[in-house]
Amino acid sequence: DSFDLVITDQIMPGMTGLQLAHNIRRIRNDIPIIAATGYSETLTPEAAEEVGIAEMLQKPFTKATVARAVYEALRSNVNAPQ
């Protein structure tokens, strides 16, 4: 409960961002997730929506793009079930 948002990369050692999002959903269905990727055939908008990823960031991205994604993810989560 001490986290308000998760930002993950798609490619990580041991699991993908999609797998992490799926595991997070089993623990907390209400937390917004932002996923970053360069190129990924598996992290599609449809796959992201299926596991509840709120925003996707395409690399390279700017601080302004990250700020917008954080704002949108938190804003859209205001009315999420707790």
C-alpha positions in Angstrom: 0.0 0.0 0.0 3.0 2.3 0.2 3.3 2.6 -3.6 1.0 4.9 -5.7 2.5 4.0 -9.1 4.7 1.4 -10.8 7.0 2.3 -13.8 8.6 -0.7 -15.4 10.6 -1.5 -18.5 9.5 -4.3 -20.8 12.9 -6.0 -21.0 14.3 -6.9 -17.6 16.3 -9.8 -16.2 14.1 -12.7 -15.2 10.7 -11.4 -16.4 9.1 -8.9 -18.8 7.2 -5.8 -17.9 4.0 -7.6 -19.0 4.7 -10.5 -16.6 5.5 -8.0 -13.8 2.2 -6.2 -14.5 0.3 -9.5 -14.4 1.9 -10.4 -11.0 1.2 -6.9 -9.6 -2.5 -7.3 -10.6 -2.7 -10.4 -8.4 -1.6 -8.4 -5.4 -3.1 -5.0 -6.1 -5.6 -4.4 -8.8 -5.8 -0.7 -8.2 -2.2 0.5 -8.7 -1.5 2.3 -12.0 1.3 0.8 -14.1 3.4 2.5 -16.8 5.5 0.4 -19.1 8.5 1.6 -21.1 9.9 -0.1 -24.2 12.1 0.4 -27.2 10.7 -2.1 -29.6 8.7 -5.1 -28.5 6.5 -7.4 -30.5 4.9 -8.6 -27.2 4.1 -5.2 -25.6 1.3 -4.1 -27.8 -1.4 -1.7 -26.8 -3.8 -4.6 -26.7 -1.5 -6.7 -24.5 -0.9 -3.7 -22.2 -4.6 -3.1 -21.8 -5.3 -6.7 -21.1 -3.0 -6.7 -18.0 -4.0 -3.2 -17.0 -1.0 -1.1 -18.0 -2.3 2.5 -17.8 0.3 4.1 -20.1 3.1 3.0 -22.5 6.2 5.0 -23.0 8.2 4.5 -26.3 11.9 4.9 -26.0 13.6 7.3 -26.3 11.3 9.6 -24.2 11.6 13.0 -22.6 11.0 14.1 -19.0 7.9 15.8 -20.3 6.6 12.6 -21.8 7.2 10.7 -18.5 5.5 13.5 -16.5 2.5 13.4 -18.8 2.3 9.6 -18.5 2.5 9.8 -14.7 -0.2 12.5 -14.6 -2.5 10.5 -16.9 -2.0 7.2 -15.0 -2.7 8.8 -11.7 -5.6 10.8 -13.0 -7.3 7.8 -14.6 -6.8 5.8 -11.4 -8.6 8.3 -9.1 -11.9 6.4 -9.5 -10.5 2.9 -9.7 -11.9 0.4 -7.2 -9.8 0.1 -4.1 
